[in-house]
Amino acid sequence: MHIETLGHGPDLVLIHGWALHGGVFAPLAEHLSDRFRLHLVDLPGHGYSRDPHQPLELAGVASMIAARTPPAIWLGWSLGGLFALRAAASLPTVRGLVMVAATPRFVRAADWPHAVDATVFGRFGEELARDYAGTLDRFIALDTLGSEHGRAELKTLRTLLHARGEPDPEALQAGLRLLDASDLRPALPRLAVPSLWLGGRRDRLVDPRGMAAAAALAPRSRFVELAGAAHAPFLGHAADVAAEIGAFADNIAP
């Protein structure tokens, strides 16, 4: 698994979302690398992590990242939030959790109303099999839809999408299955580390009301809504996201 390390200071692990790679955090890294040592992960099948024998599943990947990084705060964006939350709930080396446009359950249920319809990720999987390039482009367009800086953010994502090679189709399907089936809500009341939940008010994929509900289930948690942001707030609102992460880290004991 490819993990890029840069900067200096307390350790911060960053895990990207579906179809992208660690390079997507470049705008945020510019604001954080002078106060954190960043560990930018490429999930299996994404970016430079092209090992076909490593499946994209929560427990194994979280343990592999933990084995390759020192004790740290873990940040997960979108799909990456599932890996970060799994690690925070089960591994002693996680010192704090930052969830960016991510929840413990992405699909709507009777007791979880602020999420996407149950057909969404299955439909993306079917479309991916028919039109790989077009489906990826439509998905990253949703990442930036509604943002006050949406056009610039979409241009950035389109540039980054294949910057480290095309993501593996099977890894993409596995990621969609994780988004569709995962429900980590039971882990929240027992979460032993503090958590910060950053949501975009204009997010069309992860409803910030769902993030607020998730944060309310966890002890020592704080939810922050970024008014002009959509699903990728660290692109157009990198300074704001970095400031929230810095303040969060300042309150975690060494």
DOSEVEX-976523 format. One record per residue (C-alpha): residue number from 1; residue in one letter; x, y, z. Coordinates in Angstrom, 1 decimal. Each point is the difference from the previous one (the first is absolute). Example, Ala and Ser with C-alpha at 12.3 -4.5 7.8 and 13.67 -1.06 7.14 Angstrom:
% DOSEVEX-976523
<rec nr="1" rest="a" xx="12.3" yy="-4.5" zz="7.8"/>
<rec nr="2" rest="s" xx="1.4" yy="3.4" zz="-0.7"/>
END
This chain:
% DOSEVEX-976523
<rec nr="1" rest="m" xx="0.0" yy="0.0" zz="0.0"/>
<rec nr="2" rest="h" xx="1.4" yy="3.4" zz="-1.0"/>
<rec nr="3" rest="i" xx="0.1" yy="2.6" zz="2.8"/>
<rec nr="4" rest="e" xx="1.7" yy="3.3" zz="-0.7"/>
<rec nr="5" rest="t" xx="1.4" yy="1.8" zz="3.1"/>
<rec nr="6" rest="l" xx="0.8" yy="3.7" zz="0.1"/>
<rec nr="7" rest="g" xx="0.1" yy="3.0" zz="2.4"/>
<rec nr="8" rest="h" xx="1.0" yy="0.0" zz="3.7"/>
<rec nr="9" rest="g" xx="-1.9" yy="0.0" zz="3.3"/>
<rec nr="10" rest="p" xx="-2.6" yy="-2.3" zz="1.5"/>
<rec nr="11" rest="d" xx="-1.0" yy="-2.8" zz="-2.3"/>
<rec nr="12" rest="l" xx="-3.2" yy="0.1" zz="-2.1"/>
<rec nr="13" rest="v" xx="-1.2" yy="-2.8" zz="-2.2"/>
<rec nr="14" rest="l" xx="-2.2" yy="1.1" zz="-3.0"/>
<rec nr="15" rest="i" xx="-2.2" yy="-2.5" zz="-1.9"/>
<rec nr="16" rest="h" xx="-1.6" yy="1.0" zz="-3.3"/>
<rec nr="17" rest="g" xx="-3.4" yy="-0.7" zz="-1.4"/>
<rec nr="18" rest="w" xx="-1.4" yy="-2.3" zz="-2.8"/>
<rec nr="19" rest="a" xx="2.0" yy="-0.1" zz="-3.3"/>
<rec nr="20" rest="l" xx="2.6" yy="2.6" zz="1.1"/>
<rec nr="21" rest="h" xx="3.4" yy="-0.3" zz="1.8"/>
<rec nr="22" rest="g" xx="2.1" yy="1.7" zz="2.7"/>
<rec nr="23" rest="g" xx="1.0" yy="2.8" zz="-2.5"/>
<rec nr="24" rest="v" xx="-3.5" yy="1.4" zz="0.3"/>
<rec nr="25" rest="f" xx="1.0" yy="1.6" zz="3.3"/>
<rec nr="26" rest="a" xx="2.7" yy="2.2" zz="-1.6"/>
<rec nr="27" rest="p" xx="-1.9" yy="3.3" zz="0.7"/>
<rec nr="28" rest="l" xx="-0.5" yy="-1.0" zz="3.6"/>
<rec nr="29" rest="a" xx="3.6" yy="-1.3" zz="0.4"/>
<rec nr="30" rest="e" xx="1.3" yy="3.5" zz="-0.9"/>
<rec nr="31" rest="h" xx="-1.8" yy="1.3" zz="3.1"/>
<rec nr="32" rest="l" xx="0.9" yy="-2.8" zz="2.3"/>
<rec nr="33" rest="s" xx="3.5" yy="-1.2" zz="-0.8"/>
<rec nr="34" rest="d" xx="1.7" yy="2.7" zz="2.0"/>
<rec nr="35" rest="r" xx="-1.7" yy="-1.2" zz="3.2"/>
<rec nr="36" rest="f" xx="-0.7" yy="-3.7" zz="-0.6"/>
<rec nr="37" rest="r" xx="1.9" yy="-3.0" zz="-1.4"/>
<rec nr="38" rest="l" xx="-2.5" yy="-1.2" zz="-2.6"/>
<rec nr="39" rest="h" xx="-0.4" yy="-3.6" zz="-1.1"/>
<rec nr="40" rest="l" xx="-2.0" yy="0.0" zz="-3.3"/>
<rec nr="41" rest="v" xx="-1.4" yy="-3.4" zz="-0.7"/>
<rec nr="42" rest="d" xx="-0.8" yy="-1.5" zz="-3.4"/>
<rec nr="43" rest="l" xx="-2.7" yy="-2.7" zz="0.8"/>
<rec nr="44" rest="p" xx="0.4" yy="-3.4" zz="-1.7"/>
<rec nr="45" rest="g" xx="-0.8" yy="0.2" zz="-3.7"/>
<rec nr="46" rest="h" xx="0.4" yy="3.8" zz="0.0"/>
<rec nr="47" rest="g" xx="2.9" yy="2.3" zz="-1.0"/>
<rec nr="48" rest="y" xx="3.3" yy="-1.7" zz="0.5"/>
<rec nr="49" rest="s" xx="-1.4" yy="-2.9" zz="2.1"/>
<rec nr="50" rest="r" xx="-0.5" yy="-2.4" zz="-2.9"/>
<rec nr="51" rest="d" xx="0.5" yy="-3.3" zz="1.9"/>
<rec nr="52" rest="p" xx="-2.8" yy="-2.3" zz="-1.4"/>
<rec nr="53" rest="h" xx="0.3" yy="-2.3" zz="3.0"/>
<rec nr="54" rest="q" xx="-1.0" yy="2.6" zz="2.6"/>
<rec nr="55" rest="p" xx="-3.8" yy="0.1" zz="0.3"/>
<rec nr="56" rest="l" xx="-1.8" yy="3.3" zz="0.8"/>
<rec nr="57" rest="e" xx="-1.6" yy="-1.0" zz="3.3"/>
<rec nr="58" rest="l" xx="-0.2" yy="2.0" zz="3.2"/>
<rec nr="59" rest="a" xx="1.7" yy="-2.0" zz="2.7"/>
<rec nr="60" rest="g" xx="3.0" yy="-1.2" zz="-2.0"/>
<rec nr="61" rest="v" xx="0.7" yy="3.3" zz="-1.7"/>
<rec nr="62" rest="a" xx="-0.3" yy="1.9" zz="3.3"/>
<rec nr="63" rest="s" xx="2.4" yy="-2.4" zz="1.7"/>
<rec nr="64" rest="m" xx="2.5" yy="0.3" zz="-2.9"/>
<rec nr="65" rest="i" xx="0.0" yy="3.8" zz="0.1"/>
<rec nr="66" rest="a" xx="0.5" yy="-0.1" zz="3.8"/>
<rec nr="67" rest="a" xx="2.9" yy="-2.3" zz="-0.4"/>
<rec nr="68" rest="r" xx="1.6" yy="2.4" zz="-2.4"/>
<rec nr="69" rest="t" xx="-0.5" yy="3.2" zz="1.9"/>
<rec nr="70" rest="p" xx="0.7" yy="1.3" zz="3.6"/>
<rec nr="71" rest="p" xx="-2.7" yy="0.8" zz="2.5"/>
<rec nr="72" rest="a" xx="-2.0" yy="2.8" zz="-1.6"/>
<rec nr="73" rest="i" xx="-3.2" yy="1.9" zz="-0.5"/>
<rec nr="74" rest="w" xx="-1.8" yy="-1.7" zz="-3.0"/>
<rec nr="75" rest="l" xx="-2.0" yy="2.0" zz="-2.5"/>
<rec nr="76" rest="g" xx="-2.4" yy="-1.6" zz="-2.5"/>
<rec nr="77" rest="w" xx="-1.8" yy="1.6" zz="-2.8"/>
<rec nr="78" rest="s" xx="-3.2" yy="-1.6" zz="-1.3"/>
<rec nr="79" rest="l" xx="0.8" yy="-3.7" zz="-0.6"/>
<rec nr="80" rest="g" xx="3.2" yy="0.6" zz="1.9"/>
<rec nr="81" rest="g" xx="-2.0" yy="0.9" zz="3.1"/>
<rec nr="82" rest="l" xx="-1.1" yy="-3.7" zz="0.3"/>
<rec nr="83" rest="f" xx="3.6" yy="-1.1" zz="0.3"/>
<rec nr="84" rest="a" xx="0.9" yy="2.8" zz="2.4"/>
<rec nr="85" rest="l" xx="-3.0" yy="-0.7" zz="2.2"/>
<rec nr="86" rest="r" xx="0.6" yy="-3.7" zz="0.0"/>
<rec nr="87" rest="a" xx="3.6" yy="0.6" zz="1.1"/>
<rec nr="88" rest="a" xx="-1.0" yy="2.5" zz="2.7"/>
<rec nr="89" rest="a" xx="-2.5" yy="-2.5" zz="1.4"/>
<rec nr="90" rest="s" xx="2.4" yy="-2.9" zz="0.1"/>
<rec nr="91" rest="l" xx="3.7" yy="1.0" zz="-0.1"/>
<rec nr="92" rest="p" xx="1.9" yy="1.5" zz="2.9"/>
<rec nr="93" rest="t" xx="2.3" yy="2.1" zz="-2.2"/>
<rec nr="94" rest="v" xx="-2.8" yy="2.4" zz="-1.1"/>
<rec nr="95" rest="r" xx="0.2" yy="3.1" zz="2.2"/>
<rec nr="96" rest="g" xx="-2.9" yy="1.9" zz="-1.6"/>
<rec nr="97" rest="l" xx="-2.5" yy="-0.2" zz="-2.8"/>
<rec nr="98" rest="v" xx="-0.9" yy="2.6" zz="-2.7"/>
<rec nr="99" rest="m" xx="-2.9" yy="-0.9" zz="-2.3"/>
<rec nr="100" rest="v" xx="-0.3" yy="2.2" zz="-3.1"/>
<rec nr="101" rest="a" xx="-3.2" yy="-0.4" zz="-1.9"/>
<rec nr="102" rest="a" xx="-0.4" yy="-3.5" zz="1.4"/>
<rec nr="103" rest="t" xx="-2.4" yy="-1.9" zz="2.2"/>
<rec nr="104" rest="p" xx="-0.1" yy="-3.4" zz="1.6"/>
<rec nr="105" rest="r" xx="-2.8" yy="-1.0" zz="-2.4"/>
<rec nr="106" rest="f" xx="-0.4" yy="1.5" zz="-3.5"/>
<rec nr="107" rest="v" xx="-3.3" yy="-1.6" zz="-0.9"/>
<rec nr="108" rest="r" xx="-3.4" yy="1.1" zz="1.3"/>
<rec nr="109" rest="a" xx="-2.0" yy="-2.1" zz="2.4"/>
<rec nr="110" rest="a" xx="-3.2" yy="0.4" zz="2.1"/>
<rec nr="111" rest="d" xx="2.2" yy="1.1" zz="2.9"/>
<rec nr="112" rest="w" xx="2.5" yy="1.9" zz="-2.1"/>
<rec nr="113" rest="p" xx="-1.9" yy="2.4" zz="-2.3"/>
<rec nr="114" rest="h" xx="2.8" yy="2.4" zz="-1.0"/>
<rec nr="115" rest="a" xx="1.9" yy="-2.1" zz="-2.4"/>
<rec nr="116" rest="v" xx="-0.2" yy="-1.1" zz="-3.7"/>
<rec nr="117" rest="d" xx="-2.6" yy="-2.4" zz="-1.4"/>
<rec nr="118" rest="a" xx="0.8" yy="-3.7" zz="0.2"/>
<rec nr="119" rest="t" xx="0.2" yy="-0.3" zz="-3.8"/>
<rec nr="120" rest="v" xx="2.7" yy="2.7" zz="-0.6"/>
<rec nr="121" rest="f" xx="3.2" yy="-2.1" zz="0.4"/>
<rec nr="122" rest="g" xx="-1.4" yy="-3.0" zz="-1.7"/>
<rec nr="123" rest="r" xx="-0.9" yy="2.1" zz="-3.0"/>
<rec nr="124" rest="f" xx="3.5" yy="1.5" zz="-0.1"/>
<rec nr="125" rest="g" xx="1.4" yy="-3.5" zz="0.0"/>
<rec nr="126" rest="e" xx="-2.2" yy="-1.0" zz="-3.0"/>
<rec nr="127" rest="e" xx="0.9" yy="3.2" zz="-1.9"/>
<rec nr="128" rest="l" xx="3.7" yy="-0.5" zz="0.8"/>
<rec nr="129" rest="a" xx="-0.1" yy="-3.4" zz="-1.7"/>
<rec nr="130" rest="r" xx="-1.5" yy="1.6" zz="-3.2"/>
<rec nr="131" rest="d" xx="1.8" yy="3.3" zz="-0.1"/>
<rec nr="132" rest="y" xx="3.1" yy="0.1" zz="2.2"/>
<rec nr="133" rest="a" xx="1.3" yy="3.5" zz="-0.9"/>
<rec nr="134" rest="g" xx="-3.4" yy="1.7" zz="-0.2"/>
<rec nr="135" rest="t" xx="-1.1" yy="-1.4" zz="3.4"/>
<rec nr="136" rest="l" xx="3.2" yy="1.3" zz="1.7"/>
<rec nr="137" rest="d" xx="-0.5" yy="3.4" zz="-1.5"/>
<rec nr="138" rest="r" xx="-3.6" yy="0.2" zz="1.1"/>
<rec nr="139" rest="f" xx="0.9" yy="-1.1" zz="3.5"/>
<rec nr="140" rest="i" xx="2.7" yy="2.6" zz="0.5"/>
<rec nr="141" rest="a" xx="-2.3" yy="2.6" zz="-1.4"/>
<rec nr="142" rest="l" xx="-2.3" yy="-0.9" zz="3.0"/>
<rec nr="143" rest="d" xx="2.9" yy="0.6" zz="2.3"/>
<rec nr="144" rest="t" xx="0.1" yy="3.7" zz="-0.9"/>
<rec nr="145" rest="l" xx="-3.7" yy="0.6" zz="-0.9"/>
<rec nr="146" rest="g" xx="-1.4" yy="3.0" zz="2.0"/>
<rec nr="147" rest="s" xx="3.4" yy="1.3" zz="1.3"/>
<rec nr="148" rest="e" xx="0.5" yy="3.7" zz="-0.4"/>
<rec nr="149" rest="h" xx="3.3" yy="-0.9" zz="-1.6"/>
<rec nr="150" rest="g" xx="-1.4" yy="-3.0" zz="-1.9"/>
<rec nr="151" rest="r" xx="1.4" yy="0.7" zz="-3.4"/>
<rec nr="152" rest="a" xx="3.6" yy="0.4" zz="1.2"/>
<rec nr="153" rest="e" xx="-0.4" yy="-3.1" zz="2.3"/>
<rec nr="154" rest="l" xx="-1.3" yy="-2.1" zz="-2.9"/>
<rec nr="155" rest="k" xx="2.9" yy="1.1" zz="-2.2"/>
<rec nr="156" rest="t" xx="2.4" yy="-1.1" zz="2.8"/>
<rec nr="157" rest="l" xx="-1.6" yy="-3.4" zz="0.5"/>
<rec nr="158" rest="r" xx="0.0" yy="-0.7" zz="-3.8"/>
<rec nr="159" rest="t" xx="3.7" yy="0.8" zz="-0.1"/>
<rec nr="160" rest="l" xx="0.7" yy="-2.2" zz="3.0"/>
<rec nr="161" rest="l" xx="-2.3" yy="-2.9" zz="-0.8"/>
<rec nr="162" rest="h" xx="2.5" yy="-1.9" zz="-2.2"/>
<rec nr="163" rest="a" xx="3.2" yy="1.7" zz="1.2"/>
<rec nr="164" rest="r" xx="1.2" yy="-3.2" zz="1.6"/>
<rec nr="165" rest="g" xx="-1.5" yy="-2.4" zz="-2.5"/>
<rec nr="166" rest="e" xx="-3.6" yy="-1.2" zz="-0.4"/>
<rec nr="167" rest="p" xx="-1.6" yy="-1.5" zz="3.1"/>
<rec nr="168" rest="d" xx="-0.6" yy="-3.8" zz="-0.2"/>
<rec nr="169" rest="p" xx="-3.6" yy="-0.8" zz="-1.1"/>
<rec nr="170" rest="e" xx="-0.3" yy="-2.8" zz="2.6"/>
<rec nr="171" rest="a" xx="1.2" yy="2.3" zz="2.8"/>
<rec nr="172" rest="l" xx="-2.6" yy="2.6" zz="-1.1"/>
<rec nr="173" rest="q" xx="-2.7" yy="-2.6" zz="0.1"/>
<rec nr="174" rest="a" xx="1.2" yy="-1.1" zz="3.5"/>
<rec nr="175" rest="g" xx="-0.1" yy="3.6" zz="1.1"/>
<rec nr="176" rest="l" xx="-3.5" yy="0.4" zz="-1.2"/>
<rec nr="177" rest="r" xx="-1.0" yy="-3.2" zz="1.9"/>
<rec nr="178" rest="l" xx="1.6" yy="1.5" zz="3.2"/>
<rec nr="179" rest="l" xx="-1.9" yy="3.2" zz="-0.4"/>
<rec nr="180" rest="d" xx="-3.2" yy="-1.9" zz="-0.6"/>
<rec nr="181" rest="a" xx="0.3" yy="-2.6" zz="2.8"/>
<rec nr="182" rest="s" xx="2.0" yy="1.5" zz="2.8"/>
<rec nr="183" rest="d" xx="-1.6" yy="1.1" zz="3.3"/>
<rec nr="184" rest="l" xx="2.4" yy="1.0" zz="2.7"/>
<rec nr="185" rest="r" xx="-2.5" yy="1.9" zz="2.1"/>
<rec nr="186" rest="p" xx="0.3" yy="-2.6" zz="2.9"/>
<rec nr="187" rest="a" xx="3.7" yy="1.0" zz="0.4"/>
<rec nr="188" rest="l" xx="-0.7" yy="3.7" zz="0.7"/>
<rec nr="189" rest="p" xx="-1.2" yy="-0.1" zz="3.7"/>
<rec nr="190" rest="r" xx="3.1" yy="-2.0" zz="0.9"/>
<rec nr="191" rest="l" xx="2.4" yy="2.2" zz="-1.9"/>
<rec nr="192" rest="a" xx="3.0" yy="0.5" zz="2.3"/>
<rec nr="193" rest="v" xx="1.6" yy="2.9" zz="-1.8"/>
<rec nr="194" rest="p" xx="-1.3" yy="3.5" zz="-0.7"/>
<rec nr="195" rest="s" xx="-1.5" yy="0.7" zz="-3.5"/>
<rec nr="196" rest="l" xx="-0.6" yy="2.9" zz="-2.3"/>
<rec nr="197" rest="w" xx="-2.7" yy="-0.1" zz="-2.7"/>
<rec nr="198" rest="l" xx="0.4" yy="2.4" zz="-2.9"/>
<rec nr="199" rest="g" xx="-3.0" yy="0.3" zz="-2.4"/>
<rec nr="200" rest="g" xx="-0.8" yy="2.2" zz="-2.9"/>
<rec nr="201" rest="r" xx="-3.4" yy="1.7" zz="0.1"/>
<rec nr="202" rest="r" xx="-0.3" yy="-0.4" zz="-3.7"/>
<rec nr="203" rest="d" xx="1.1" yy="-3.7" zz="-0.2"/>
<rec nr="204" rest="r" xx="-2.3" yy="-2.0" zz="-2.3"/>
<rec nr="205" rest="l" xx="1.5" yy="-3.4" zz="1.0"/>
<rec nr="206" rest="v" xx="0.3" yy="0.1" zz="3.8"/>
<rec nr="207" rest="d" xx="-2.7" yy="2.0" zz="1.7"/>
<rec nr="208" rest="p" xx="1.6" yy="2.1" zz="2.7"/>
<rec nr="209" rest="r" xx="-3.1" yy="-0.8" zz="2.2"/>
<rec nr="210" rest="g" xx="1.2" yy="-3.6" zz="-0.1"/>
<rec nr="211" rest="m" xx="3.4" yy="1.0" zz="1.1"/>
<rec nr="212" rest="a" xx="-1.4" yy="2.1" zz="2.9"/>
<rec nr="213" rest="a" xx="-2.1" yy="-3.1" zz="1.0"/>
<rec nr="214" rest="a" xx="3.1" yy="-2.2" zz="-0.1"/>
<rec nr="215" rest="a" xx="2.0" yy="2.5" zz="2.1"/>
<rec nr="216" rest="a" xx="-2.7" yy="0.1" zz="2.6"/>
<rec nr="217" rest="l" xx="0.4" yy="-3.8" zz="0.5"/>
<rec nr="218" rest="a" xx="3.7" yy="0.3" zz="0.9"/>
<rec nr="219" rest="p" xx="1.6" yy="1.3" zz="3.2"/>
<rec nr="220" rest="r" xx="2.4" yy="2.9" zz="-0.2"/>
<rec nr="221" rest="s" xx="-1.2" yy="0.9" zz="-3.5"/>
<rec nr="222" rest="r" xx="-0.5" yy="3.3" zz="-1.9"/>
<rec nr="223" rest="f" xx="-1.9" yy="0.6" zz="-3.2"/>
<rec nr="224" rest="v" xx="0.9" yy="3.0" zz="-2.2"/>
<rec nr="225" rest="e" xx="-2.0" yy="1.0" zz="-3.1"/>
<rec nr="226" rest="l" xx="1.9" yy="1.9" zz="-2.7"/>
<rec nr="227" rest="a" xx="-2.5" yy="2.4" zz="-1.6"/>
<rec nr="228" rest="g" xx="1.2" yy="0.2" zz="-3.6"/>
<rec nr="229" rest="a" xx="1.5" yy="-3.5" zz="-0.3"/>
<rec nr="230" rest="a" xx="-1.3" yy="-3.1" zz="-1.7"/>
<rec nr="231" rest="h" xx="1.4" yy="-3.6" zz="0.1"/>
<rec nr="232" rest="a" xx="3.7" yy="0.9" zz="-0.3"/>
<rec nr="233" rest="p" xx="0.4" yy="3.0" zz="2.4"/>
<rec nr="234" rest="f" xx="3.8" yy="-0.4" zz="0.2"/>
<rec nr="235" rest="l" xx="0.3" yy="1.1" zz="-3.7"/>
<rec nr="236" rest="g" xx="-1.8" yy="3.4" zz="0.0"/>
<rec nr="237" rest="h" xx="0.1" yy="0.6" zz="3.7"/>
<rec nr="238" rest="a" xx="3.4" yy="-1.4" zz="0.9"/>
<rec nr="239" rest="a" xx="0.9" yy="2.7" zz="2.5"/>
<rec nr="240" rest="d" xx="-3.2" yy="-0.4" zz="1.9"/>
<rec nr="241" rest="v" xx="0.3" yy="-3.7" zz="0.2"/>
<rec nr="242" rest="a" xx="3.7" yy="0.3" zz="1.0"/>
<rec nr="243" rest="a" xx="-0.9" yy="2.4" zz="2.8"/>
<rec nr="244" rest="e" xx="-2.6" yy="-2.3" zz="1.4"/>
<rec nr="245" rest="i" xx="2.4" yy="-3.0" zz="-0.1"/>
<rec nr="246" rest="g" xx="2.7" yy="2.1" zz="1.7"/>
<rec nr="247" rest="a" xx="-2.4" yy="1.1" zz="2.8"/>
<rec nr="248" rest="f" xx="-1.1" yy="-3.6" zz="0.5"/>
<rec nr="249" rest="a" xx="3.5" yy="-1.3" zz="0.2"/>
<rec nr="250" rest="d" xx="1.0" yy="2.7" zz="2.6"/>
<rec nr="251" rest="n" xx="-2.5" yy="-1.5" zz="2.4"/>
<rec nr="252" rest="i" xx="1.4" yy="-3.5" zz="-0.3"/>
<rec nr="253" rest="a" xx="2.6" yy="-0.8" zz="2.7"/>
<rec nr="254" rest="p" xx="3.4" yy="-1.1" zz="-1.4"/>
END
